[in-house]
Every structure is written in structure tokens, then in C-alpha cells.
């Protein structure tokens, strides 16, 4: 019959293997599935892309409220799997036999509300691109399958409450802005995938895996990741371009963090609504004691803008600490043996929800917190701002720009990528929505003299991207009614304070620039100024370039390319309260733009700008923000992408100069990509497309 194999893993390698499974048994992926059912079990038959080998996942249907999944350790051939299915059908003939249910392309998760578990299956997919031969897919259709057989389900499984929760789950549109790959860790940057020697499957602990919790039960029981797909929420677009007759592709990937996730339309932090909850849920530090489990069962939590259902299923009562997957920390007393929390956040347009969990001790019972659509006749914007106690910010999105030549993925191909990110200003602040004011007041919620949450945020960025961290702050400096100015001053104070305690090499490079004010001046060239800042940032952080594909060592500071602009960027670093000097940033940035043009002219004929055989690695990141991290940030990120593209093409030998003409067709194509990305991110965060205004 079949042969037993070791637990497969997906190593984070960029170049795909064409070896048959018997020669490379630890690096395969299941990509095609068929679901069959009997009265007692579901059988999910998975195969590789070419149907050379098959695996079997057995799902018990006789459990009313528990999940019982087992993986057959045998690796089957096509003939062997047909024989196995025939025997299963014959053995279950007395109870209805074996029935084909659906053609499947992966499990997006499993979930439980009041009683039954459900499988979330991808039933149709669409290839939207490829990276070094690894296909990238979006979801065209999904299906929710109830696991327990109808004969053992109780009335609770068909109750109005259960049906309502299923309807809420069905409102998640997985066909919009979600993407995945079976063989390429799309949640990580190209540089990390090339440099990493991680084994053991897809890295679901990555902050950009949207369905990490939804898939945890299956992954933990099977001890692998071959049955589930790791979904990334954000934006993916790939275009093919040509320069001097040589083809190359540009991929733009945006990844939205699942922590403190959702949109500005959503719950800012649970403590903001503790009064509406009558103390039912309180923040972990210094808040009133929460009520009993009975109170949670009997009360519906209602805020001004959103209506929340809290459902508790428990037995014993002792204190436990828990946290939402969206990054909101809270305490729930008189509850123990908590297994999980299903925290669904559904925005005003009903296009997505977010799943979270309780991190509890002992684990059998469940709390569900569900959000339906907005039930108030007011705007529900401006509720997701700032930072939480763990240093996670709203609208945390990583953007990667990948350039691949026509041979990328082979031993001759070259590739390059650069990463930037956006995120809400890492302070405790908010805006209260008002039907009368299109620009609600900004409220600094909490005074934190040591800026601990801000510190945690930048420490996390340094862990993710290395140093230096360059902060481009685009909010206003002059207003008749102070709004953004207050944040600007406090942000400068925070960075100034942190730079006093950070080592000199790790100081935050802080740039204030009033985008709105400059854009209104005559003959304003916003892209030129932002391009100069981007050029400075790229000199400091560099970018990833493969060089020879077999070289994957990590870089140190000596790998970076510098043209001597470090001093000029340091001039823009803001110390605490130094607002007078910051007011001259426009003039300084204009000077930088002029010097940038002169430097480009001097470097046009330098063929040794990069050593084509040596790899380059990015260390550090440019972090851009405005108030929403949308419209102004989109423009700044395009300017950075354009500057980076010039250097990427030059490093790969596709261009003679490290610069792309902003009036060229390549620049126009890149601008269209960034505009599409901006619209998608604005829809996710704000509920509408980007305004394209400053």
C-alpha cells in the first residue's frame, strides 16, 4: 500500500523544488483537495499540484461540540487512494455510503459558536501572480461546512442565536483583499525568506497571518500546516514591464497586521466602552472590577456606535486574564477553564471580521464577543486610532516592492525587494465621531510620562526590521483650531525622550514635514521633496538585492551603500520640544531635493554604484504616518517606491542610472499600482476609497 512519511515541512526557500516526493519528502505542499462524507466522518483527500501523491484527513462527525481530527500518516499514490475510497464506501454502505461533497483548495479555518464546529473551506481560487515560480492566489469562493452530522445536533445548533452568528461569519468577504500561497511564505518579505533557515511549515505566528487563530486547532492536531492556508489581508498586485527590451515584473504587496487590527470604524480599545458595558469588561490595568459570568450571559453591550453581543459558556469561576487578537487587553473575573474567544469585528460595510482568542489557563469553555453592523444613524469613523498598551498601533501595514527579472527563481535570475511601513501615531489618542463635524477633535487620552507604549512600538519595529527606524510625520504644523498640532508636539516629545535613553546608533531618525501646508504653496513639487527624503532613507537602510542567488548570508552595516547623506538626514532628527527648528523643515527639505538632483547627475555614469555580484540587505525601515495613514501617506509611499525602483533596476543591471524618470511609462505604471493599493487600504481602514487629497 502507501508508505509512511515524516511530517512534511515547508522550508522558507525562494527557489521551488521540482523533485518528486520520494526524493524530497519534506518540502511538498498539498494544493488540491476533495471532500467526502459518510454519516460518521468527513474525509478530506489532499494532493500535490500534479496529483503525484495523496494524504487523508479524517474528521469525526459524531461529536456534538468537540473537534476530533486525525491525519493518516500514509502517503498514497493515485491508484491507492482510489482503492481506499472504494473500501470506505463499501464499509459504510449500510449508513448511506460515501458521498462527494466539494472540490476544495484548502482550509481557511474552523470555528465554533454555541455548539457545533464549522469548517471554512476555499472552493474556488484565482492565481493573481507568482514570485520566483511560487503561485500567489486570491479566493473566488468559500463555503461553510457544519461538521457534526445533523442527526446528533441539538436544538441549540439551529437556534436563532446560532443562525445569527453564522450570518455574521458569512458577511466576511474572503474574496476581497485576501491572498495566499501554498509554497511561498507570502506573509514575510523576500529578504527574510531568502535569509531564513526556518523549518516546520508556514510561519502562522507571523503578525500578518489573518487566520492564525482560526487554523490553530487543525494545525495543532495535525502537527503541520499542509491542510490549511495562511491568509494575508491587504493588497497584492503584480505587473510585467519592459525596459530597453528586457522584461521584468514589479510586485506590490501590502500586509495588514492582525494585532490591534480592524478599521478606524471599530472599537478603539475595550476600556473605552467599559461604561457602556456597566463594567462588564474592563481594561487590565487600573480599571474597575468586572462583573460575574451571569451578568455577561444576560446583557448585551451597546455603545453609541456599535452593538456587541457577549456570550459566555462556562462552568467554574475563578479569575483569568485574556486578550483580544485585535490587541485589546482586558481582564475577566469569575471565569476559568477558558479555551478561546471568538472576537468578530465587522465594519459598517460588512466586508470583513477579525478573529481573536483568550489566552487562559486550563481550557474547555468559551466566550464569544460578536459585533454586527453599525446600528446607529451616525458616522462611525475615527474609533481606531493610536497605540495600545503593548505597543501595537492601528492601521499597521507593511508594504513590500519586489522586482524580479525574467529568470528570477532560476540559478541565473536576479531579484530585489524593499520594505516600508505605515501605522497610526503611537500615542494614546482618539477622535469622537460627530454628525455635525467632518473633522472631529483629537483627544490625547492618557498621559504617559515615560512613553512606554511608544517605546514598545519602536522596539517591535527594530525587532522586525532592524535599525535605523526613520519616522516621516506628515501632519499639520499650523491650524486655526489646534488638532493635529497637539499630536505633532506630543509625538516630538515622545521621540525626544526615547532618543535620550536609546543608544546613539539606534536613535530614531525623526522627520516632521507639513505636507498640507507645502502642497498649497505656489510651484510646490511634493514628489521632489518626498523623493529627497526617500533617497536619504534608502542610503541609511539600503534594500535587498540578491546578487548571486546562492548567497543568502545576512548583511551587516558594511553591506549598505552610502553616498554620504547621513549627516543631512540627522539634521532633521527632532529633539523633545524643538518646534522652532522643526518649522524650517520645508526649506531644509527643498535644499535636500536640489542636492539630490545634483547627486543623481554625478552618479549617472558610475558603473560601480553597485557590485552586481554582491548581495545587499535592508536593515531598518521608513515609517510614514499622517492622521489616517491614508491619503498623504499614500503619496509619500509612492515617492519612496519610485526612488527605490530606480535603485533596484540599476542594481539588477536593467538600468544605467539609479533613478526612474517620474514622467516615464514605468513611473506611471508604478503610480497606478500605489493608487490601487491606497484605495484598497483606505477601504479596509476607513470604509471608502482614498480621497486623493491632502
C-alpha positions as CSV (number, residue, x, y, z in Angstrom):
1,X,0.0,0.0,0.0
2,X,1.2,3.5,0.7
3,X,4.4,4.4,2.5
4,X,4.7,6.2,5.8
5,X,6.4,9.6,5.6
6,X,7.8,12.0,8.2
7,X,5.9,15.1,9.0
8,X,6.3,17.4,6.0
9,X,7.5,20.9,6.3
10,X,7.7,24.0,4.1
11,X,11.1,25.5,4.4
12,X,11.3,29.2,3.7
13,X,13.2,28.9,0.4
14,X,12.6,31.0,-2.6
15,X,13.6,28.6,-5.4
16,X,10.9,25.9,-5.8
17,X,11.8,22.3,-6.0
18,X,10.7,20.1,-8.9
19,X,11.9,16.9,-7.2
20,X,9.4,14.1,-6.8
21,X,8.2,13.4,-3.2
22,X,10.2,10.3,-2.8
23,X,13.4,12.4,-3.4
24,X,12.2,15.4,-1.4
25,X,9.6,14.2,1.0
26,X,9.9,17.2,3.4
27,X,9.2,20.0,1.1
28,X,5.9,19.3,-0.6
29,X,2.6,21.2,-0.3
30,X,-1.0,20.0,-0.7
31,X,-2.8,22.2,-3.2
32,X,-5.8,20.3,-4.3
33,X,-8.4,18.6,-2.2
34,X,-11.7,16.7,-2.4
35,X,-14.1,16.4,0.5
36,X,-16.2,13.2,1.0
37,X,-18.6,12.4,3.8
38,X,-20.1,9.4,5.5
39,X,-22.6,9.5,8.4
40,X,-19.7,9.2,10.8
41,X,-16.8,11.1,9.2
42,X,-15.6,13.6,6.7
43,X,-12.6,12.6,4.6
44,X,-10.5,15.3,3.1
45,X,-8.2,13.9,0.4
46,X,-5.3,16.2,-0.4
47,X,-2.8,16.0,-3.3
48,X,0.1,18.0,-4.6
49,X,-0.3,20.2,-7.6
50,X,0.4,17.4,-10.1
51,X,-1.5,14.7,-8.2
52,X,1.6,12.5,-7.7
53,X,0.8,11.7,-4.1
54,X,-2.2,11.9,-1.7
55,X,-2.8,12.4,2.0
56,X,-6.0,11.8,4.1
57,X,-7.5,13.9,6.8
58,X,-10.3,12.3,8.9
59,X,-12.8,14.5,10.7
60,X,-15.2,12.8,13.2
61,X,-18.9,13.8,12.8
62,X,-20.2,12.0,15.9
63,X,-19.0,14.7,18.3
64,X,-21.7,17.3,19.1
65,X,-19.4,20.1,20.3
66,X,-15.8,18.8,20.2
67,X,-13.4,18.8,17.3
68,X,-11.8,15.4,16.6
69,X,-9.4,15.4,13.7
70,X,-6.7,12.8,12.7
71,X,-4.2,12.7,9.9
72,X,-3.4,9.5,8.2
73,X,0.4,9.2,8.2
74,X,0.4,7.2,4.9
75,X,1.5,8.8,1.6
76,X,-0.8,7.3,-1.1
77,X,-0.5,7.0,-4.8
78,X,-3.4,7.9,-7.1
79,X,-4.4,4.2,-7.5
80,X,-4.1,3.6,-3.8
81,X,-6.3,6.5,-2.9
82,X,-9.0,5.2,-5.3
83,X,-8.8,1.8,-3.7
84,X,-9.1,3.4,-0.2
85,X,-12.2,5.4,-1.1
86,X,-13.8,2.3,-2.6
87,X,-13.3,0.4,0.7
88,X,-14.7,3.3,2.7
89,X,-17.8,3.4,0.5
90,X,-18.3,-0.3,0.9
91,X,-17.8,-0.3,4.6
92,X,-20.4,2.5,5.1
93,X,-23.0,1.2,2.6
94,X,-25.5,0.4,5.4
95,X,-25.5,4.0,6.6
96,X,-25.6,5.8,3.3
97,X,-22.2,5.1,1.8
98,X,-19.6,7.7,0.8
99,X,-20.7,10.9,-0.8
100,X,-18.7,13.5,-2.6
101,X,-19.2,17.0,-1.1
102,X,-17.0,19.5,-2.7
103,X,-13.8,20.3,-4.6
104,X,-11.6,22.3,-2.2
105,X,-8.4,24.3,-2.3
106,X,-7.6,24.5,1.3
107,X,-9.0,25.1,4.8
108,X,-9.2,28.7,5.9
109,X,-10.1,27.8,9.4
110,X,-12.5,26.1,11.8
111,X,-14.8,27.9,14.2
112,X,-17.4,27.2,16.9
113,X,-20.2,29.4,18.3
114,X,-22.7,27.8,20.7
115,X,-22.4,24.1,19.9
116,X,-21.1,22.8,16.5
117,X,-17.8,23.3,14.8
118,X,-17.7,24.6,11.2
119,X,-15.1,24.3,8.5
120,X,-14.3,27.3,6.4
121,X,-13.3,25.9,3.0
122,X,-11.9,27.6,-0.1
123,X,-13.8,26.2,-3.0
124,X,-12.5,28.4,-5.8
125,X,-9.3,30.2,-6.3
126,X,-7.6,32.6,-8.8
127,X,-3.9,33.0,-9.5
128,X,-3.0,36.7,-9.2
129,X,0.7,36.4,-9.6
130,X,3.9,34.4,-8.8
131,X,7.1,35.1,-7.0
132,X,10.1,33.1,-8.2
133,X,7.9,30.4,-9.6
134,X,5.6,30.2,-6.5
135,X,2.0,30.9,-7.4
136,X,0.1,33.5,-5.4
137,X,-3.7,33.1,-5.2
138,X,-6.8,35.0,-4.2
139,X,-10.1,33.4,-3.1
140,X,-13.0,33.4,-5.5
141,X,-15.5,31.3,-3.4
142,X,-15.6,29.9,0.1
143,X,-18.0,27.6,1.8
144,X,-19.0,27.0,5.5
145,X,-19.5,23.3,6.3
146,X,-21.1,22.1,9.6
147,X,-19.0,19.2,11.0
148,X,-21.4,17.2,13.2
149,X,-24.0,15.1,11.4
150,X,-27.5,16.6,11.6
151,X,-28.8,13.5,13.5
152,X,-26.7,14.4,16.6
153,X,-27.2,18.1,16.6
154,X,-29.3,19.6,19.3
155,X,-31.9,22.4,19.1
156,X,-29.1,24.9,20.1
157,X,-27.3,24.3,16.7
158,X,-30.4,25.6,14.9
159,X,-31.3,28.4,17.3
160,X,-31.8,32.0,16.2
161,X,-28.7,33.0,18.0
162,X,-26.5,30.3,16.3
163,X,-28.0,31.3,12.9
164,X,-27.3,34.9,13.6
165,X,-23.7,34.2,14.3
166,X,-23.4,32.1,11.2
167,X,-24.8,35.0,9.2
168,X,-22.2,37.4,10.7
169,X,-19.4,35.0,9.8
170,X,-20.8,34.7,6.2
171,X,-20.6,38.5,5.9
172,X,-16.8,38.2,5.9
173,X,-15.9,38.6,2.2
174,X,-12.8,36.4,1.8
175,X,-12.8,37.1,-1.9
176,X,-11.7,40.7,-1.3
177,X,-8.2,41.7,-0.4
178,X,-7.1,38.3,0.9
179,X,-4.3,36.3,-0.7
180,X,-2.1,33.2,0.0
181,X,0.4,30.8,-1.4
182,X,0.9,27.1,-0.8
183,X,4.7,27.2,-1.2
184,X,5.9,30.7,-0.6
185,X,5.6,32.4,2.8
186,X,3.8,35.5,1.4
187,X,3.4,36.9,5.0
188,X,7.2,37.5,5.1
189,X,9.5,39.7,3.0
190,X,11.6,38.3,0.2
191,X,14.7,39.1,2.1
192,X,13.5,37.2,5.2
193,X,12.5,34.2,3.1
194,X,15.9,34.1,1.4
195,X,17.8,34.6,4.6
196,X,15.8,32.4,6.9
197,X,16.5,28.7,7.6
198,X,13.2,28.2,9.3
199,X,11.7,24.8,9.1
200,X,8.4,23.3,10.1
201,X,5.9,24.8,7.7
202,X,4.3,28.2,7.1
203,X,5.0,30.7,10.0
204,X,1.5,31.2,11.3
205,X,2.8,33.1,14.3
206,X,3.7,36.0,11.9
207,X,1.6,39.1,12.7
208,X,0.4,39.3,9.1
209,X,-1.4,35.9,9.1
210,X,-5.0,37.0,9.4
211,X,-6.4,33.5,10.2
212,X,-3.7,32.3,12.6
213,X,-6.3,31.6,15.4
214,X,-8.9,30.1,13.0
215,X,-6.5,27.5,11.8
216,X,-4.8,26.7,15.1
217,X,-7.0,23.8,16.1
218,X,-6.2,21.9,12.9
219,X,-2.5,22.8,12.8
220,X,-2.0,21.7,16.4
221,X,-3.8,18.4,15.9
222,X,-2.0,17.5,12.7
223,X,1.3,19.0,13.8
224,X,1.8,20.6,10.4
225,X,0.5,23.3,8.1
226,X,-0.2,21.3,4.9
227,X,-4.0,21.3,5.3
228,X,-4.6,25.0,6.0
229,X,-3.8,28.1,4.0
230,X,-2.3,31.2,5.7
231,X,-4.3,34.2,4.6
232,X,-2.8,37.7,4.4
233,X,-5.2,40.6,4.4
234,X,-4.1,43.7,2.5
235,X,-3.3,44.1,-1.2
236,X,-1.4,42.2,-3.9
237,X,-0.7,43.4,-7.4
238,X,1.8,42.3,-10.0
239,X,2.6,43.8,-13.4
240,X,5.0,43.0,-16.1
241,X,7.1,45.8,-17.5
242,X,9.9,46.3,-20.0
243,X,12.9,48.5,-20.1
244,X,15.3,48.6,-23.1
245,X,13.7,45.4,-24.4
246,X,14.3,43.5,-21.2
247,X,11.2,42.2,-19.3
248,X,10.8,42.3,-15.5
249,X,8.0,42.2,-13.1
250,X,7.1,44.5,-10.2
251,X,5.0,43.2,-7.3
252,X,3.4,45.4,-4.7
253,X,2.4,43.6,-1.5
254,X,0.7,45.2,1.5
255,X,0.2,43.2,4.6
256,X,-2.1,44.3,7.4
257,X,-1.2,43.3,10.9
258,X,-3.9,41.3,12.7
259,X,-2.9,42.9,16.1
260,X,-5.0,46.0,17.1
261,X,-6.5,45.3,13.7
262,X,-9.7,46.3,12.0
263,X,-10.5,49.8,10.9
264,X,-10.9,53.2,12.4
265,X,-14.6,52.4,12.4
266,X,-14.0,49.8,15.0
267,X,-13.6,49.5,18.7
268,X,-10.5,51.6,19.7
269,X,-9.9,49.7,22.9
270,X,-12.2,47.7,25.1
271,X,-11.7,50.1,28.1
272,X,-13.3,52.9,26.1
273,X,-16.6,51.1,26.4
274,X,-16.4,49.9,29.9
275,X,-19.0,52.4,31.0
276,X,-21.4,51.2,28.2
277,X,-20.8,47.6,29.4
278,X,-21.7,48.6,33.0
279,X,-18.3,47.4,34.0
280,X,-18.7,44.1,32.2
281,X,-15.4,44.3,30.6
282,X,-12.5,46.5,31.9
283,X,-9.0,47.3,30.9
284,X,-6.3,45.2,32.5
285,X,-4.6,48.0,34.4
286,X,-6.3,50.2,36.9
287,X,-9.9,49.7,35.8
288,X,-13.0,48.7,37.9
289,X,-13.6,45.0,38.7
290,X,-15.6,43.2,36.0
291,X,-19.0,41.6,36.9
292,X,-20.0,38.0,37.1
293,X,-20.4,35.5,34.3
294,X,-24.2,35.7,34.9
295,X,-24.1,39.4,34.0
296,X,-22.2,38.6,30.8
297,X,-24.8,36.0,29.8
298,X,-27.7,38.3,30.4
299,X,-26.5,41.6,29.0
300,X,-26.0,43.0,25.5
301,X,-23.1,45.5,25.3
302,X,-24.2,48.6,23.4
303,X,-22.1,51.6,22.6
304,X,-23.1,54.8,20.8
305,X,-22.0,53.4,17.5
306,X,-21.7,49.6,17.7
307,X,-23.8,46.8,19.3
308,X,-21.9,43.9,20.8
309,X,-23.2,40.5,21.9
310,X,-21.3,38.8,24.7
311,X,-22.0,35.1,25.1
312,X,-20.4,33.1,27.8
313,X,-20.3,29.3,28.1
314,X,-18.6,28.2,31.3
315,X,-18.7,26.1,34.4
316,X,-16.1,27.0,37.1
317,X,-15.5,30.5,38.3
318,X,-12.0,31.8,39.1
319,X,-10.1,34.8,37.7
320,X,-8.3,34.6,34.3
321,X,-6.5,37.1,32.1
322,X,-7.3,37.3,28.4
323,X,-6.6,39.4,25.4
324,X,-8.2,40.0,22.1
325,X,-6.5,39.1,18.8
326,X,-7.0,42.7,17.8
327,X,-4.6,43.8,20.5
328,X,-7.1,45.0,23.2
329,X,-6.1,43.7,26.7
330,X,-8.7,43.1,29.3
331,X,-9.5,41.1,32.5
332,X,-12.5,38.9,33.0
333,X,-13.1,37.7,36.6
334,X,-15.0,34.8,37.9
335,X,-14.3,32.7,34.8
336,X,-11.9,29.8,34.5
337,X,-11.2,26.9,32.1
338,X,-11.5,29.3,29.2
339,X,-10.5,27.9,25.9
340,X,-11.0,30.6,23.4
341,X,-12.8,33.8,22.4
342,X,-14.2,34.4,19.0
343,X,-14.0,38.1,18.6
344,X,-15.5,39.2,15.4
345,X,-15.2,42.8,14.4
346,X,-17.4,43.7,11.4
347,X,-17.2,47.1,9.9
348,X,-20.0,49.3,8.7
349,X,-19.9,47.8,5.2
350,X,-19.8,44.2,6.5
351,X,-16.8,43.3,4.4
352,X,-14.6,41.6,7.0
353,X,-14.2,40.4,10.5
354,X,-11.3,39.6,12.7
355,X,-10.8,36.6,14.9
356,X,-9.0,36.6,18.3
357,X,-8.6,34.4,21.3
358,X,-8.4,34.2,25.1
359,X,-5.0,33.4,26.5
360,X,-6.3,31.5,29.5
361,X,-5.2,28.8,31.9
362,X,-7.0,25.5,31.6
363,X,-9.2,25.3,28.5
364,X,-12.6,23.9,27.9
365,X,-15.1,26.8,28.0
366,X,-15.8,29.6,25.6
367,X,-16.7,33.2,25.4
368,X,-17.9,34.8,22.2
369,X,-17.9,38.5,21.5
370,X,-19.7,39.3,18.3
371,X,-20.2,42.6,16.5
372,X,-22.9,43.1,13.9
373,X,-23.2,46.0,11.6
374,X,-23.5,49.6,12.9
375,X,-26.9,50.2,14.4
376,X,-26.7,53.9,14.8
377,X,-27.6,56.6,12.3
378,X,-24.3,58.4,12.8
379,X,-20.8,58.2,11.3
380,X,-18.7,55.5,13.0
381,X,-15.4,56.7,11.8
382,X,-12.4,57.7,14.0
383,X,-12.7,54.9,16.6
384,X,-9.5,53.1,15.7
385,X,-6.5,55.3,16.5
386,X,-3.2,55.4,18.2
387,X,-1.4,52.7,20.2
388,X,-2.4,50.1,22.8
389,X,-0.5,49.1,26.0
390,X,1.5,46.5,24.0
391,X,2.8,49.0,21.5
392,X,0.6,47.8,18.7
393,X,-0.8,50.6,16.5
394,X,-3.9,50.9,14.4
395,X,-3.6,50.6,10.6
396,X,-0.2,48.8,10.9
397,X,0.5,47.9,7.3
398,X,3.8,46.7,5.8
399,X,4.4,47.4,2.1
400,X,6.9,45.4,0.0
401,X,8.0,46.3,-3.5
402,X,9.6,43.3,-5.3
403,X,11.4,43.4,-8.7
404,X,12.1,40.2,-10.5
405,X,13.8,39.7,-13.8
406,X,12.6,37.2,-16.3
407,X,14.8,34.5,-15.0
408,X,14.0,35.0,-11.3
409,X,13.6,31.7,-9.5
410,X,16.3,30.1,-11.5
411,X,20.0,30.0,-10.8
412,X,20.6,32.9,-13.2
413,X,17.8,35.2,-12.1
414,X,18.1,38.4,-10.1
415,X,15.7,39.8,-7.6
416,X,15.3,42.8,-5.3
417,X,12.8,44.0,-2.7
418,X,12.4,47.0,-0.4
419,X,10.1,47.3,2.6
420,X,8.4,50.3,4.1
421,X,5.5,50.6,6.6
422,X,2.7,52.8,7.9
423,X,1.0,53.0,11.2
424,X,-1.1,55.3,13.4
425,X,0.8,57.7,15.6
426,X,2.0,55.6,18.6
427,X,0.3,57.6,21.3
428,X,-2.9,57.2,23.3
429,X,-5.3,59.4,21.3
430,X,-8.7,59.2,19.7
431,X,-11.3,61.1,17.8
432,X,-15.0,61.1,18.8
433,X,-17.3,60.9,15.8
434,X,-19.9,63.6,15.3
435,X,-22.6,64.0,12.8
436,X,-22.0,67.8,12.8
437,X,-18.2,67.9,12.4
438,X,-16.4,66.4,9.4
439,X,-13.1,66.7,11.4
440,X,-13.7,65.6,15.0
441,X,-11.5,66.9,17.7
442,X,-8.4,64.9,18.6
443,X,-8.2,63.8,22.2
444,X,-5.0,62.8,23.9
445,X,-6.4,60.1,26.2
446,X,-3.7,59.3,28.6
447,X,-0.5,61.0,29.9
448,X,2.4,58.6,29.8
449,X,5.5,60.4,31.1
450,X,7.8,57.5,30.2
451,X,6.1,56.7,26.8
452,X,6.2,53.0,27.5
453,X,3.7,52.1,24.8
454,X,5.6,54.2,22.2
455,X,8.8,52.6,23.3
456,X,7.3,49.1,22.9
457,X,6.2,50.0,19.4
458,X,9.6,51.2,18.2
459,X,11.3,48.2,19.9
460,X,8.9,46.0,17.9
461,X,9.9,47.8,14.7
462,X,13.6,47.3,15.4
463,X,13.0,43.6,16.0
464,X,11.1,43.3,12.8
465,X,13.2,45.4,10.5
466,X,16.5,46.3,12.3
467,X,17.9,49.8,12.7
468,X,17.7,52.7,11.9
469,X,14.0,53.5,12.2
470,X,13.2,56.6,10.2
471,X,9.9,58.3,11.1
472,X,8.3,60.5,8.5
473,X,5.5,62.5,10.2
474,X,3.3,64.4,7.7
475,X,0.7,66.0,10.0
476,X,0.0,69.7,10.1
477,X,2.1,72.4,11.9
478,X,-0.3,75.3,11.6
479,X,-4.0,75.2,12.4
480,X,-6.6,77.8,13.4
481,X,-8.1,75.3,15.8
482,X,-5.3,73.0,17.1
483,X,-6.0,69.4,16.3
484,X,-3.0,67.7,14.5
485,X,-0.6,70.2,16.1
486,X,-1.2,68.7,19.5
487,X,-0.3,65.2,18.3
488,X,2.7,66.6,16.4
489,X,4.1,68.3,19.6
490,X,3.5,65.2,21.8
491,X,5.0,62.9,19.1
492,X,8.1,65.0,19.0
493,X,8.3,64.9,22.8
494,X,8.0,61.1,22.8
495,X,10.7,60.6,20.3
496,X,13.0,63.1,22.0
497,X,12.5,61.3,25.3
498,X,13.2,57.9,23.8
499,X,16.3,59.1,22.0
500,X,17.7,60.1,25.4
501,X,17.6,56.5,26.6
502,X,18.4,54.7,23.3
503,X,22.0,54.0,22.2
504,X,23.2,56.6,19.8
505,X,23.4,54.1,16.9
506,X,19.7,53.2,17.5
507,X,18.3,56.7,17.7
508,X,15.0,57.3,15.9
509,X,15.5,59.4,12.8
510,X,12.5,61.8,13.0
511,X,11.3,64.0,10.2
512,X,8.4,66.4,10.6
513,X,7.1,67.9,7.3
514,X,3.7,69.7,6.9
515,X,2.5,68.0,3.7
516,X,-0.7,70.0,3.6
517,X,1.0,73.4,4.1
518,X,3.7,72.8,1.5
519,X,1.2,71.4,-1.1
520,X,-0.7,74.7,-1.0
521,X,2.3,76.8,-1.9
522,X,2.9,78.0,-5.4
523,X,5.1,75.8,-7.6
524,X,5.1,73.1,-4.9
525,X,6.8,69.9,-6.1
526,X,5.7,67.4,-3.4
527,X,7.2,64.4,-5.1
528,X,10.6,66.1,-5.4
529,X,10.7,66.8,-1.7
530,X,9.4,63.4,-0.7
531,X,11.8,61.8,-3.2
532,X,14.7,63.5,-1.5
533,X,13.6,62.1,1.9
534,X,13.2,58.7,0.3
535,X,16.7,58.9,-1.1
536,X,18.1,59.8,2.3
537,X,16.2,56.9,3.9
538,X,17.4,54.4,1.3
539,X,21.0,55.5,1.9
540,X,20.6,54.6,5.5
541,X,18.6,51.3,5.2
542,X,19.6,50.1,1.8
543,X,17.4,47.4,0.2
544,X,17.5,43.8,-0.6
545,X,19.3,42.7,-3.8
546,X,20.1,39.0,-4.4
547,X,23.4,39.3,-6.2
548,X,24.3,35.7,-6.9
549,X,21.2,33.7,-5.9
550,X,23.2,31.2,-3.9
551,X,24.4,33.8,-1.5
552,X,21.9,34.2,1.3
553,X,24.0,35.4,4.3
554,X,22.6,38.2,6.4
555,X,24.0,41.7,6.0
556,X,25.7,43.9,8.4
557,X,26.3,47.6,8.2
558,X,29.2,47.2,5.8
559,X,26.8,45.8,3.2
560,X,24.9,49.1,3.0
561,X,25.6,51.6,0.2
562,X,26.1,55.1,1.3
563,X,26.6,58.3,-0.7
564,X,27.3,60.5,2.4
565,X,23.8,61.8,3.2
566,X,23.7,60.6,6.8
567,X,24.5,64.0,8.2
568,X,21.8,65.8,6.3
569,X,19.1,63.4,7.5
570,X,20.4,63.7,11.0
571,X,19.8,67.4,10.8
572,X,16.1,66.6,10.6
573,X,16.1,64.5,13.7
574,X,13.8,66.2,16.2
575,X,14.6,66.5,19.9
576,X,12.0,67.0,22.5
577,X,10.1,70.2,22.1
578,X,12.4,71.6,19.4
579,X,9.5,73.0,17.4
580,X,11.2,76.2,16.3
581,X,13.8,74.3,14.3
582,X,11.2,71.9,13.0
583,X,9.4,74.9,11.5
584,X,12.2,75.2,9.0
585,X,11.9,71.7,7.7
586,X,10.3,72.8,4.4
587,X,13.4,74.9,3.5
588,X,15.7,72.1,4.5
589,X,13.8,69.5,2.5
590,X,13.8,71.8,-0.5
591,X,17.6,72.1,-0.2
592,X,17.8,68.3,0.1
593,X,15.8,67.9,-3.1
594,X,18.2,70.2,-5.0
595,X,21.2,68.4,-3.6
596,X,19.6,65.1,-4.6
597,X,19.3,66.1,-8.2
598,X,23.0,67.1,-8.2
599,X,24.0,63.8,-6.7
600,X,22.0,61.9,-9.3
601,X,23.8,63.8,-12.1
602,X,27.2,62.9,-10.5
603,X,26.2,59.2,-10.3
604,X,24.7,58.7,-13.7
605,X,27.9,57.5,-15.3
606,X,29.2,55.5,-12.3
607,X,29.0,51.8,-13.2
608,X,30.3,50.8,-9.8
609,X,27.3,52.2,-8.0
610,X,26.6,48.5,-7.0
611,X,28.7,45.5,-7.3
612,X,26.4,43.2,-9.4
613,X,27.8,40.1,-7.8
614,X,27.4,41.1,-4.2
615,X,24.1,40.9,-2.4
616,X,22.7,43.9,-0.5
617,X,20.4,43.6,2.5
618,X,18.0,46.1,4.0
619,X,18.4,47.0,7.7
620,X,15.9,49.5,9.1
621,X,12.7,50.9,7.7
622,X,11.0,54.1,6.8
623,X,7.8,54.5,8.8
624,X,5.3,57.0,7.4
625,X,2.2,58.5,9.0
626,X,-0.3,61.2,8.7
627,X,-3.5,61.2,10.8
628,X,-5.3,58.4,9.0
629,X,-2.2,57.0,7.4
630,X,-4.1,57.1,4.1
631,X,-4.0,59.9,1.6
632,X,-0.8,61.8,2.5
633,X,0.9,58.6,3.4
634,X,0.0,57.0,0.1
635,X,1.7,59.9,-1.8
636,X,4.8,59.6,0.4
637,X,5.0,55.8,0.0
638,X,4.7,56.2,-3.8
639,X,7.6,58.6,-3.8
640,X,9.7,56.2,-1.8
641,X,8.7,53.3,-4.1
642,X,9.8,55.3,-7.1
643,X,13.2,56.2,-5.7
644,X,13.7,52.5,-4.6
645,X,12.6,51.2,-8.0
646,X,15.4,53.2,-9.7
647,X,18.0,51.7,-7.4
648,X,16.5,48.2,-7.7
649,X,16.6,48.3,-11.6
650,X,20.2,49.7,-11.5
651,X,21.4,47.1,-9.1
652,X,19.9,44.3,-11.3
653,X,21.6,45.7,-14.4
654,X,18.3,46.7,-16.0
655,X,19.1,50.5,-16.0
656,X,22.3,52.5,-16.3
657,X,21.3,55.1,-13.7
658,X,19.8,54.6,-10.2
659,X,16.7,56.7,-11.0
660,X,13.4,56.4,-12.8
661,X,12.1,59.4,-14.8
662,X,8.9,60.4,-13.0
663,X,7.4,61.1,-16.4
664,X,8.2,57.7,-17.8
665,X,5.7,54.9,-18.5
666,X,7.3,52.8,-15.8
667,X,6.7,55.6,-13.2
668,X,3.1,55.9,-14.4
669,X,2.6,52.1,-14.0
670,X,4.1,52.2,-10.5
671,X,1.8,55.2,-9.6
672,X,-1.2,53.2,-10.7
673,X,-0.1,50.3,-8.5
674,X,0.3,52.5,-5.5
675,X,-3.0,54.2,-6.2
676,X,-4.8,50.8,-6.3
677,X,-3.1,49.9,-3.1
678,X,-4.1,53.1,-1.4
679,X,-7.7,52.6,-2.4
680,X,-7.7,49.1,-1.0
681,X,-6.1,50.1,2.3
682,X,-8.5,53.1,2.6
683,X,-11.5,50.8,2.1
684,X,-10.2,48.4,4.7
685,X,-9.4,51.1,7.3
686,X,-11.9,53.8,6.5
687,X,-14.7,52.2,4.6
688,X,-14.2,54.2,1.4
689,X,-11.6,54.6,-1.3
690,X,-8.7,57.1,-0.9
691,X,-9.7,60.7,-1.3
692,X,-6.6,61.6,-3.2
693,X,-6.5,64.9,-1.3
694,X,-4.0,66.3,1.2
